[in-house]
Amino acid sequence: MQSISLFILAFNEEATLEQVTRQAWKALSRQGGDFELVVIDDGSTDKTGKIADRLSHDLERVSVIHHGNNCGLGTGYRTAFARATKDLLTFYSADGQFSADLLDKFLPLAQEHDMVLGYLPKRNDSLLSRALSRVEKALFFLLFGPMPKFQGVLMFRRRLLDKIELLSPGGRPWTVLMELIIKTKKRGYKITSIPIEMKPRVCGRSKVNNPATIWANFKQLFLLRLRL
């Protein structure tokens, strides 16, 4: 059994963080191997940071990283890449839309592949979200060619970070993660995609489905194409 670094990315998720963290901790403990669970508090202004600190005292192998300001998903991924110490990396959002039990599906495949990607075969998003998703997929195809299916959750070998130089900066865009997927595919590493389910948000709204973040991500995609 390979060891696992699981990161929970949280920004103002006081209503769901504790449940998500405890469920992830139970799922990791059930696997019986070595793991670390790290909550990245991305400059939250509610009680998210205090809840994360308390959980780190209540649960073994749980720790917290606090960003002084809200930096965005890209910086969250960059922080996780630098912090991870185990064989495998995976990420969960603190909003609880993805079940921690997905570990049971991902781990067996991660023994045979360098990267395992989840994708959503069915989505009940708004018309705007579906339209933006189609535009994003078309843009990726035009800029980078065929892409493996990916939406939501992934797991990959940490050693990829030692072998692949990532040029995308942090910040609000999540382009650095897409760069890792693109370069992993282009270099011939073993990738597989599996269908997963996404649950409705319990409360609040998406932190990434907004015009500012989407526009920043699109700009970074064009810059990434120039770098490649």
C-alpha positions in Angstrom: 0.0 0.0 0.0 1.4 3.4 -1.0 1.3 6.3 1.4 -1.1 9.2 0.7 -1.1 12.9 1.1 -4.7 14.2 1.1 -5.2 18.0 0.9 -8.5 19.7 1.7 -8.8 23.1 0.1 -11.0 25.4 2.1 -12.1 29.0 1.8 -15.0 30.1 4.1 -16.4 26.6 4.5 -17.2 26.7 8.2 -20.5 24.8 7.7 -18.9 21.8 6.0 -15.2 21.6 6.9 -15.5 19.5 10.0 -17.7 16.8 8.4 -15.6 16.7 5.3 -12.3 16.4 7.2 -13.6 13.7 9.6 -15.0 11.7 6.7 -11.7 11.9 4.8 -9.8 11.0 8.0 -12.0 7.9 8.5 -11.6 6.9 4.8 -7.8 7.2 5.0 -7.6 5.3 8.4 -9.7 2.5 6.9 -7.0 2.0 4.2 -4.6 0.9 6.9 -1.5 2.7 5.3 0.6 5.7 6.0 -1.1 9.1 5.3 -1.2 12.8 6.1 -4.3 14.9 5.9 -3.6 18.7 5.4 -6.2 21.4 5.4 -5.2 24.4 3.4 -7.1 27.4 4.8 -7.0 29.9 1.9 -7.4 33.1 3.9 -10.9 32.4 5.2 -12.7 35.2 7.0 -15.2 33.0 8.9 -14.5 30.2 11.4 -12.9 27.9 8.9 -9.3 28.4 10.2 -10.3 27.9 13.9 -12.2 24.7 13.0 -9.2 23.4 11.1 -6.9 24.1 14.0 -9.1 22.3 16.4 -9.3 19.3 14.0 -5.5 19.2 13.8 -5.5 18.7 17.6 -8.3 16.2 17.8 -7.1 13.9 14.9 -3.8 12.3 14.4 -1.8 13.0 11.2 -4.0 16.1 10.5 -2.3 19.5 10.0 -3.2 22.9 8.8 -1.6 25.5 6.5 -3.0 29.0 6.7 -2.7 31.4 3.8 -2.7 35.0 5.2 -4.9 36.1 2.3 -7.3 34.5 -0.1 -4.9 33.4 -2.9 -7.0 31.1 -5.0 -6.9 27.5 -6.2 -3.6 27.8 -8.1 -1.8 28.9 -5.0 -3.5 26.1 -3.0 -2.2 23.5 -5.5 1.2 25.1 -5.4 1.2 25.0 -1.6 0.2 21.3 -1.6 2.9 20.4 -4.2 5.5 21.9 -2.0 4.2 20.3 1.3 3.4 16.8 0.2 5.6 14.0 1.6 3.8 10.8 0.7 3.8 8.6 -2.4 0.4 9.7 -3.7 -1.4 13.1 -3.8 -5.1 13.8 -3.9 -7.3 16.8 -3.3 -10.8 17.4 -2.0 -12.7 20.6 -1.7 -14.2 21.5 1.7 -17.7 22.0 0.4 -18.4 18.2 0.6 -19.5 17.7 -3.0 -17.2 14.7 -3.4 -17.4 11.7 -1.1 -14.3 10.6 0.7 -15.2 7.0 -0.2 -13.9 7.8 -3.7 -10.6 6.7 -2.2 -11.8 3.1 -2.4 -12.1 3.5 -6.2 -8.9 5.6 -6.8 -6.4 3.7 -4.7 -6.4 0.3 -6.6 -6.0 2.2 -9.9 -3.2 4.3 -8.5 -1.2 1.1 -7.9 -1.1 0.6 -11.7 -1.2 4.2 -13.1 0.8 7.4 -12.6 -2.4 9.5 -12.6 -6.1 8.7 -12.0 -8.6 11.3 -13.0 -12.3 11.5 -12.1 -14.9 12.9 -14.4 -18.6 13.5 -14.2 -20.7 11.5 -16.7 -23.8 13.4 -15.7 -24.1 17.0 -14.5 -27.1 18.9 -13.3 -25.5 22.3 -13.6 -27.1 25.6 -14.6 -27.3 26.4 -18.3 -24.5 29.0 -17.8 -22.2 26.4 -16.1 -22.8 23.9 -18.9 -22.1 26.5 -21.5 -18.9 27.5 -19.8 -17.8 23.9 -19.5 -18.3 23.3 -23.2 -16.3 26.5 -24.0 -13.5 25.4 -21.7 -13.4 21.9 -23.3 -13.3 23.4 -26.8 -10.5 25.8 -25.8 -8.4 23.0 -24.3 -8.8 21.0 -27.5 -7.8 23.9 -29.7 -4.8 24.8 -27.6 -3.5 21.4 -26.4 -5.2 18.7 -28.5 -7.2 15.7 -27.1 -7.3 15.8 -23.3 -8.1 13.0 -20.8 -11.5 13.3 -19.1 -11.2 15.2 -15.9 -13.6 17.0 -13.5 -13.2 17.3 -9.8 -11.0 14.7 -8.1 -7.6 13.2 -9.1 -4.8 11.2 -7.6 -1.2 11.0 -8.9 2.3 9.9 -7.9 4.3 12.6 -6.1 7.4 11.7 -8.0 5.8 13.3 -11.1 6.4 16.7 -9.4 10.2 15.8 -9.3 10.2 15.0 -13.0 7.9 17.6 -14.5 8.7 21.3 -14.3 5.6 23.4 -13.8 5.7 26.9 -15.2 2.2 28.2 -14.4 2.1 30.6 -11.4 -0.3 30.2 -8.4 -3.0 32.8 -7.9 -6.7 32.3 -8.6 -6.5 30.3 -11.8 -6.1 26.5 -11.5 -4.0 26.3 -14.6 -1.0 24.7 -12.8 -3.0 21.5 -12.3 -4.0 21.4 -15.9 -0.4 21.9 -16.9 0.6 18.9 -14.8 -2.1 16.8 -16.5 -1.1 17.9 -20.0 2.6 17.3 -19.4 2.0 13.9 -17.7 0.0 12.9 -20.8 2.6 14.2 -23.3 5.4 12.4 -21.6 3.7 9.1 -21.9 2.9 8.4 -18.2 0.0 6.0 -17.5 -3.3 7.9 -17.0 -6.8 6.6 -16.6 -10.1 8.4 -16.1 -13.0 7.0 -14.1 -16.6 8.2 -13.6 -17.5 9.8 -10.3 -20.5 11.5 -8.7 -20.8 15.0 -7.4 -23.3 15.8 -4.6 -25.2 19.1 -4.4 -23.6 21.8 -2.2 -25.0 21.9 1.3 -24.7 25.6 1.5 -23.1 28.6 -0.2 -22.0 29.0 -3.8 -19.1 27.9 -5.9 -15.9 29.8 -5.3 -14.6 29.1 -8.8 -17.7 29.4 -11.0 -17.5 33.2 -11.3 -16.5 35.5 -14.1 -13.3 36.8 -12.5 -11.9 33.3 -11.9 -13.0 31.9 -15.3 -11.5 34.9 -17.1 -8.2 34.6 -15.2 -8.1 30.9 -16.0 -8.6 31.5 -19.7 -5.8 34.0 -19.8 -3.5 31.6 -18.1 -4.4 28.9 -20.5 -3.2 31.1 -23.5 0.0 31.9 -21.6 0.5 28.2 -20.9 0.2 27.4 -24.6 2.9 30.0 -25.4 5.2 28.5 -22.7 4.7 25.0 -24.2 
